[in-house]
Structure formats: C-alpha cells, structure tokens
Amino acid sequence: MLKKSVKGLLVGLMMLALIGGVVSAQESTEITYMMWGSPEELAVWQTIVDEFEAANPGITVNVDVSDWTSYWDKLKTLVAGGTPPDVFAMDAPLYPDWQTRGVLLNLQPYIDANPAALEGFYPVTLEAYKRDDGYYGLPRDFQTIVLFYNKDMFDAAGVAYPTDDWTMDDLKAAALSLTADTDSDGVIDQWGFATDLYDMELFWSEAIWGFGGEIINPEGTETLLTEGAARDAWSFITDMVVTDKSIPDPDQAAQYGNDVFAAGKAAMTTIGHWVVPQYATLPFAWDVSAMPAGPVAHATSVNSAGFVIAKDSKNPDAAWSFVQFATSEAGQTRLTELGFAIPVLPSVAESATYLEQTSAPINHKVFLDALAYAKPKPTFRGYEEWATVVGDTLIPVWIGDSTIDEALDEIKPAADEVLANNQ
C-alpha cells in the first residue's frame, strides 16, 4: 500500500513537473513583430501589444520599428541569415517577390481551421494577398489616394475649392491659376499642384486609368502604360509639368523635402491618409476632396500594408495569434486611433473611431468613398526593379531633357525585359 502511495506521489510529481514545464514554455514564448514606421507608431503598436499580451499571457511580443529604407535592408539581412522576425510588415506591391522566395508561411491551414478569420474585411484589401494555394499574408490597413488642398491659398487667389465632381481638366485649370511668382523675381515659387512623379501610386496611375489606359496586363507579363490611351494621360501630365509649369519638377520638389504642399508652396497635392497626423500641425487651413475624374473613368489607387509570418518562425502559432488580434476589431480600433491609416474592417472604418477623428477637422469619409472607384495598385514579381526603370526614365522628361514619347518608347522594352526575367 505504501509502495502504491509512493508510486502515486511520484507520478503526481512528474505530472506537475510536466504541466509546469508546459506553463513555463508558454510563458517564455517570444515573438518579434518588425515594421517600418515612426516613433509615434511604435507607441501605438506597444498599446496593441500590451492588450494582446494581457489576453494571451503565454506570449511576449517584441516590436522592432525602423524607417522605410532601413527596414527593408535589415529585413533582407535577417532573412538571408536564417533569423527572420516572426511577423513582419509587407507592402502589397512587394508581396509577390517575397512570397515566391519561399520565405513566407502559408496561412491557409490556419484560415481553414478558422474560416471566420477572413470575415469582415473590405474585399479589395484581401485581393493582393491571395494566391492559388492560399494566403501568405493578410492586410493590416489600407490607403486610398485623394486630393488635398490649401484653403488659405485658394482663398487668397479667389479660386473656388475643389469638389467631388472635379475632373482632371478642372484640376489642370485650377493648378495653372494658382501657380505664381509671388516675389516677382522671375522664378515660380508657388505651384498649383505638387505630386510624386516617380512612383505610380499618388497620381500617374490615376491619370492613366482615368484616360482609359492600363498600367500592366493581369498576368504581369507586359507593360501597358506606354500604349494607347495611356499616352493621352502622359501628355496631360507633361503639359502640366513642362508647359504650364504648374507642377514642380523633381529638382524643385527636392528643395522642399519632396513635400511641396506641406512646405506651403503648393496649393494641392494627391496623397493618402498616412499624412493626416503630420498635416494636422501645418500652419494653414487645408481639407480633402475626391480624386478628380478622367475623361473616360473616375479612378484612384488603393494600396495596403499587410502582415506576413516567416516560414522559419519558431513560434508560428503565437505569430498567427498576434496577426489575428491585430486584425480584430480591438486591434484595428487601436490602430485607427493612431490616425495614419484606414482600418481594413468596415465595422471600425465606418464607426466614430475613424470618422470622428479630432486630430484634423476634415471629412475622413472621403477616403472611404474612394473605394467605390478605386483600383488596387498593381502587384507583380519584379515590381521594385520595374518601377525603377519607369521612374528613372521619366526624370529627363520632367526636367526638359527628353520628350514623353521618347521616354515611353524607351520604357516599353526595358520594363518588359524586367517582367520576363521575373516569370
């Protein structure tokens, strides 16, 4: 009897030890979430992490934030070295390159086990992350591009504010009337409109779609931005930059840190909600309106940042739990309070949390309304190299050293070669 009692005690102690080991292992589970962003974003993400850890006491999340350039350099080094972060942020256009490298975890088994994981998202935000064999990432937030305008500058010039019915021709006319040499020294020092002329997202994709053209074919094998109606859009933009001089060229924009609008030197710009916290501190009154419509279609760009999990993560279950929390109503609500992005859940985006933000007294609904005519920013393999070919070849046009037709003729074969090398 004594032997049985001793044996039972030993078994009990062993079980306790095993249970204790499991608890200890759970308590020691650590994952890293790596992202690009600012110190302000880190503070909000720490709040999200604190709430996640409170709900998941067995998991600790370490947040690593870097600026955009440093982020990608560091990420490539960590992945190449076999020590990737468990969860990391992904820009949708770069996703195909990362997904085809075989370094991302296929999330489909988790989704199959919990189909509700995809419920409640804006459908357009999921498009970029779907592959034939499942999702290797999920959207974290999204951005639509709209028109921002300096109300003080419009008032001083006696020009009526933009409306949601504006066309590209209205934009062009207003930009010309708001362009000026304010100190009469023979040099333009106020532009009617300023935008990024290098990458497609902020303006030239919208113009091409609005004029009835396309950027690239659906298969990602042929560049179309040099063809047909797309050339009409490029002529329109070139007229504004080179002829009207109502858009600053890249050299001029660089003098103002590439944000001529924030510098108070441009009456309008096109950009996403991510600038709202920064613009809220500007010393002039501003507001937002819909992206002007082209002669063929009304279009704007929608892009997203997403979550991906490293295939080599040692704690994929914990990483998935964190992604689920961050895309839940609780996580998205906290992210929305940051003010930079638009939540991927309509239940949050259409609530007071987003619509009644007090940091900037603007109509935040304009960004949501844009979804009705938004097209996803193209995502395909070789995007970064392809975009560099396009952007670099256009620079001589903007500074007057080449014609737009010459540049487009040069872009077509070079850009298509990039696509061919990335099939």
N, C-alpha and C positions, 0 to 999 in steps of 0.2 A: 504493500500500500504506500509505504514511504517512497519506494522507488518510482511508483507511478506519479506521486505528487511532485517528486523532484524532476521527473521527466516532463511532467506537465508544466512545471515552472520554467524549465529550460526552453521548452517550445514557446511558452508565452513570452519569455525574454527575447527569444530570437525574432518572434513576430513583431514585438515592439521595436526591436532594432531595425528590422526591415522597413516598418512603417516610418520610423524616424528617419531612415535613410531616404525614403521617398520624399518626405516633407522637406528634408534638408536639400535634396536635389531640386525640388520645386522652388524653394526659397533662394537657391543660388542661380536659377536660370536668368541669364542676362542676354539681352539682345541690343543691337545698335541700330538706330534709325539715322541715316545720313541724308542730308538735303542741302540745297542751295538756299540762301536767304540772308536776312539781316538780323542784327541783334534783337530787334523788336519781334521778329518772327520766332526767334528762339524762345523768348519769354512766353509767348502764347503756346507754343508747342510743349513747353515744360508744364504748362497748366493741363494740357491734354494728357500728357504722360502721367502727371500726378493722379488724375482722375482714373486713368486706365489702371495704374498700379494699385489704386485703392480697390478697384473692382476685381483685380487679378493679383492678389498678394503673393503669388508664387513667381511673378515675373518682374524684372527690373529692366527699364528701357533707358539707354544712354543716347542722347540726341547730339549729333555732330553736324554743325552748320558752317558752311563756307560760302564765299561769294561764287558767282556763276562759273568763272574760269577755273578757279582753284578747285571747285567741287569736281568737275569732270576730270581734271588732271589727277587728283587724289583718288577718285573712284577707279580710274583705269589702272593705277598703280596697285591698289589693294586687290582688285580682281585678278590682275596678272600674277600677283604674289600668292594667290590662294587664300587670302584673308579678307574676303569681301564683307561689307556690312550686311546684317541680316535683312534689313529693309532699307530700300533707298528710293529717292525721288527720281522720276523719269519724265522727260519732256516728250510728249507724244510723237513728234516727227522723228526723234532719235530712237524710238522704241523698236522699230523693225530691225535696226542694226544690232541692238543689244539682244533682242530675242533670238536672232539667228546665230548668235555666237555660242549658244548653248550654255549661257551662264545664269539664266533666269529659271526659277521654279515654275512649273506648270501648276496653276492654281485650280485647274478644273476638278481634281479629286475633292478638294475642299468644298467647291461650289456644288458638286454633285451630292455631297453629304449634307449640304445646307443650301438648297436652291433659293431660299429667301435672301441669301447674301447679295443677289443682284436685283432684288425688288426695290422699287422706289427711286432708282437713278433716272436722270434725264437720259433717254436712249442715245442721243447723239454723243454723250460723253463716253459711252461704252464702246463705240464703233472702233476707235483706234487700237484698242487692246485685244480685240477678238482675233483669234487665229483658227485655222481649220481644226486643230486638236484642243482648243480651249483658250482660256485666258491666262496670259503670263503676267498680267498686271491689271490694276483697277484704277479708275480716275480718282484723284484726290480733290480736285477743284477744276473750274474751267474759266475761260475768259472769252468774251465776245468783244469785238472792236467797234467803238462808236466814235462820234465826233465830239471833241471838247472845244469850247470856245471862251475867249476872254471877253466877258461882258463889258468891262471898262473900255476896252479898245473899240468894241463895236459902238458903244455909246458915244465915244469921242469923235468917231468918224460919221456918226449918224446913219449907220448901216443896221438894218433890221436883223434881229437874232436868227440863227438857223432854226428851221422847223423840221419835223419828222417827214415832211413832204418834199424836202430839198432833193434836187437832182445833182449830178456831177457838174452840170452846166451852172447851176446856182452856186455851187462851191467855187468853181473857177472864177465866176464873175465877182463874187464877194472877196475872194482872195486877192484879185487884182486891185479892187478898190481899197483894200486895207493895206496894201504894200506901199511903203513910203520911205523917203529920205527925210527923216524928221529934223535933222540938224542942217539941212541944205548944204552938205559938203560934197554932193555928187555921188554919194555911196548909199545904197539901200541899207537901212538899219532897222526896218520893221517889215516883216513879211506877213502876208495874209494867211499863209498856211505852211506848216512845217510837219514833215513826217519822215519816217525811215525809208530811204530809197534803196537800201541794200537787201534786206530780207523781205519776203512777200507779205508777212503777217499783217502789218499795220496799214498798208494801203494798196500796193500794186496788185495783190491777188483780188481784192475787192473791185478794183477798176477793171481788171481783165474779165472777171465773172459778169460784172455789170454791163460790159460792152458785148457780152455773148461769147467770150473766148474761154479757154481752159488752160490749166497750168501743166498738167501731165495726164497721160492716159490712165485708166483704172488699174491696169496691170503693172504700172510703174516701169514701163519699158521704153516710152517715148515722150520727149519733151514737146509740149504743145503751146507753150507761152509765146512762141515765135511765129505762130501760124494764124492765118485768117483774121477773125475779129479781134484777137488778142493784140494785133498790131495797131488797131484803132485805139485801144487803151493806152498803148505805149506812146503813140503820137500825142494823145491828150495830156499825158503826164509830162512829156518832153516840152510841150508848149508852155506848161506852167513853170517848169524849171528854167528852160533856156530862153524862151521868147518873152513870156510875161515877167519872169524872174520873181514870181510870187511865192516860190518855194526855194528856200536856201539850198545851195549845193552842199555836198559833203564837207568841203573845206570850211564853208561858212558855218555850218551847223557845229563843226568841231570846236569852233571858238566859244560856243556856249554849252560845252559839255554834252553835245548831241541832244539836248532838250531845249530847243529854242523857245518853245511855249512856256516852260517853267521859268525861263530866264526873262520872261516878259517882252520878248522880241518877236513873237508870232501870235497872230490873232486866233488861229485854230490849229488843232492837231488831231490825229486819229490814234487812239491807244486804248488799252484795256483798263479794267478796274483796279489792277495792281498799283496804279499810281495814285489812287484816291487818298490814302493816308499822307503821302508826300505832298500832293497838291493842296490838301486841306490847309497847309501852312503858308500858301502863297499869298503875297501882299496885294492881290487883286481879286475881283469877283469873277467867277467862272461857272460854267454849267455844261451839261451834256445834251446831245441830241442824237438822233439816229444817223447811221452812216448814209450819206447821200446815195440815191439810186442811179444806176447807169441807164443808158438809153434802151437796153434790152431787158435788164433784170435788176432787182434790188438784191444786193448781196453783201454779206460781211463775212469775216473769218471767225471761226470758233476753234480754240485750241485748249488743251488741258495739260496739267501736271498730274502724274499718277504715282501709285505705289507699285513697286516690284519687290520680290523676295529672291535673294540669291539662291541658286541651286545648291551651293555648297554651305548654306546656313546650317549650323549645328543644332539650331532650335527652330525648325520651320513651323511647328505647331504654335509656339509662342509668337513667332513673327506674324502668322496668319491671324492670331487673336488680336494683335495690335492693329493690323490693317482693318479688320472687321470693326473694331472700336472707332478708329479714326474716320471710317466711312458711315458710321451710325449717326443718328440724329444728335446724340450727345457730343460726339467728336466734331461733326460738321457745324454745330452751333458754336462751339468754342472757336473753330477756325474762322467762321464768319465774323466773329467779334473782332478779329484782327483787322478786318477791313480791306485786305488786299484782293482777295479772290471771291468768286461766286461759288456757293456750295453746289455739289452735284446732286443733292436731294431737293426736289421741288418743295417738300414739306418744310424745309428750312429756308430755301431761297424765296419762297412766297410768304414767309412769315415776317413778323415785325423785326426779328433779329437782323434780317438783311435789309428789308425795305425801309426801315425807320432808323437806319444808322445816323448818328448825330455828328460824326466826325466831319462830314461835309454835307451842307444843305442842298443836295442835288436830287434829281429824280433817278434813284438807283434802279427803278423798274425798266429804264431804257435798255439796260444790259440784258435783262430777261426777255424783253420784247424782241430783241435782235435775234433770238433763237428761231423766230418764225421765218427768217430769210437768211440764216447763217449756213455756211458751208464749212465742213471740217478742213482745217489746214492739212494739206496732203502729207501723208506719212508713207515712206518707202525706203528701201535699202539704199544706202549711199547718199542719204539726204544732205548730210553736212558737206560732203565734197561737191555734190551737185549745186547746192546753194552758194558755195564759194565761187564756183565757175560763173554762175549767173551774176552774182553781186559784183565780183571784181570786173567783169566785162562791161558792166553798165557804168562804172565810175567815170570813164573817159567821156561818156555821153553827157553826164550831169555837169562836168566842168568844161564842156565845149570842145573837147579834143577828138570827138568822133560823132557820127550820126547814129540815131537809134536803129536805122535799118542795117548799118554796118555791124553794129553790136549784136543784133538779133541773128544775123547771118553767121556770126562767129559763135554765138552761144549754142545754136542748134546741134552741130556735130560734136562739140566738146561736151555738152551736157548729156547727150545721148550715149557717148562713149562711157561716161561715168555710170550710167544706168546699166549698160551692157556688162560692165565689169563687176556689177553687184547683183547679177541674177543668180 
